[in-house]
């Protein structure tokens, strides 16, 4: 059992993770931190809901107390500010394990025609804050795992492979269920993939763009 702080707790991936943890009967205590708790559509047993913005250091420090693992699934062009506030709060509260969902392309690691398509679709003013956030996290002393998903599909399947930072990104798409499964595995076995940045994709989906696009 661990105390898990989930930042961005009503996101499309985070809600799947929450349900998976409940289904696993792991008895983790979940702290669901989000700006609009009224949007939560499911009741999560053994959980605490806290309203707040991640860039609000006072609110985040309050939520961070006695946590074992922080899982952040955040959006927005203020990603660097989010990351720095999270790092500071974790250090202040002696929390070491961080699971951070980023985006693909932050290292210019996506090759070929898909890499160019991805650049055209994800503009620099969107991806740059994510790249800076990753750089800040990697420079910290936290036990982080950075996750760089391919484009999300709506298929309900668990089928994925991983690539490491410094190697070309593979595939074009991945299901939300697959990403949630990987995150749930990290929460349940937090010693895996320490200080790694991993891409995640569905095998055999290479191409110029996701098949469904």
N, C-alpha and C positions, 0 to 999 in steps of 0.2 A: 504494500500500500504506500502511496506517495501523495503529497499535496501538489496539485497541478494548477498553475495559473494559465488560463487560456485568454490571450489578447486577440480581440476581434472575434468574439465567441459566437456571433451569429452569421459568420461567413459560410459560404457553400461547402468548403472543406471542413471547417471547424465543427459544424453541426454533425457531419458524418462521423468525425472522430469522437465526438461526445457520445453519440449513440453506440458506437463500437465499444467504447470503454464501459458503458453501462451493460451492454450485452455480454462482455467478457467477465462480468462480475468480479472485477479486479479490486473493488472497494477503494479505489482512489477517491480522494476528495477533490472536486473540481471547483475552482473559482473562476466564474465566467465574467470577464471584464469587457464591457462594450459601452458605446455611447448611447445606444437606444435599446434598453432592456425590454421595452414594450414590444419589440419586434420578435422576441423569442417565441417560437411556436410550440416548443416541447418542454415539458418539465423534466429536468435531469435530477434523479435521486442523488442524495449526498453531495449537493452542490450549494455554492453561495454565489449570488449575482451581485456584481458591483457596477454601478454606472460611472463612467469616466472616460476621459480622453487619454490616450497613451502619452501624449506630450505634456500632460499635467503631472509634474513630478510628485506633487503632494499626494494626489489620488493614487498614482502608481506605487509609490512607496508604501502606502497603507495596504494596498492589495498584495504587495510583494512579501509581506511579513510571513514567516514560517513556511514559505513555499519550497518545494524540492526541485521542480522542473517548470520552466517557462516555455510555453508553446505560443509563438506569435504568428498570426495569419492576417496581416494588415495590408491595407491598400492606401494609395494616395501619393501625391508628389512630395509630401513631407517625410518620406521614408527615412532620410538621414536623421532628422530630428527625432523621429520615433525610435530609431536604433540607439541613438546616444542617450535618450532618456531611459530606455530599457537597460542599457549597459550600466548606467550610473545607479539605477535602482537595485539592480542585481548585486552590484559590488557593495552597495551600502548595506544590503540585507544578507550578505554572504550566501547568495544563491548562485550556483555555478553552472547548471545545465540549461542550455538554451536550444530550442528547435525553432528555426526562423525560415519561413517560406518567402522566397524571393521570386525572381522571374528569370527566364532563359535569356541569354545574350549579354549578361552583365560583364562577361570577360571577352566579348566578341568571339565566343567559342562555338557558334553555330555555323557550320560550313555550307558551301554550295548555294544552290538556288533557294533552298529553304532559309538559309542564313540571310540572304538578301531580302526575301519576302518578309521575314521576321523584322528586319530593320525598317522596312517600309511601313509595316503595320504598327510597330512599337517605336514611337518617335523618341529622339534623344532626350527631350525635356521630360519624358515619362521614365525612361530607363535609367538615366543618369543618377537620380536620387537612390534608386535601388542598388546601383553599383557602388555609390559612396557609402550606403548603409552596410553593404557586405564588407567593404574595406575596413570600416570602423569596427565591425564585429570581429573580423579576422585579426585585427591589431590588438584586440582585448585579450585577456587571459581566461576568458570564459570557455567552458566545454561546449562549444557550439556545434550544431549541424545546420548548414545552409542547404536549402532544397530549392532546385531550379526546375520546375515542371515544364514539360512541353505544353502545347495548347490543349485546353481541357475539352474532352468529348463528353457526351451525355450518356454513354453506354454504361450499364451497370455490370462491371466486371472488375476482377483483380488480376491484372496481367501487366507486369512492368519489369524494366531493367534499369540499372543505374550506370552513370558515367561519372568519372572523377574530374575535378578541376585540373586543367592542363591537358585534357584530352578532348577531342571533338564531341560535341553533343550529338546524340543519335535520335532518330525518329522525329516525328512531327506532332504527335498527339499522345494523350494519356487520359484515362478516366479519373474523375474525382475520387471514385471509390479506391482506385489504386494508390493515389497520393495519400488519402486518408489511412489506408492500410499501412503504408510505410511509416507515417507519423505515429500511428497507434503502436506499431512495433517498437519504435524508438522510445516511446513513453514507457512501455512495459519492460524494455531491455535497454535502459538509458546508457549503458556502457558502449553501445555500438556507434560507429561512425563519428567518434569524437574528433572535433576540429577538422571536419571534412566539409567540402562543398560538393554536393552531388546533383547531377542532372537526373531526371526521372522521366521515362517515356515508355510507351507500349512498344514491344519488339516488332520489327518488320513493318514499321510505318514510315519508312524513308520516302521522301518525295519532295516536290517543290513547295508544298503547303499541305495542311491537314486534309485528309480525303473528304471530309464533310464540308469544307469551306467552298 
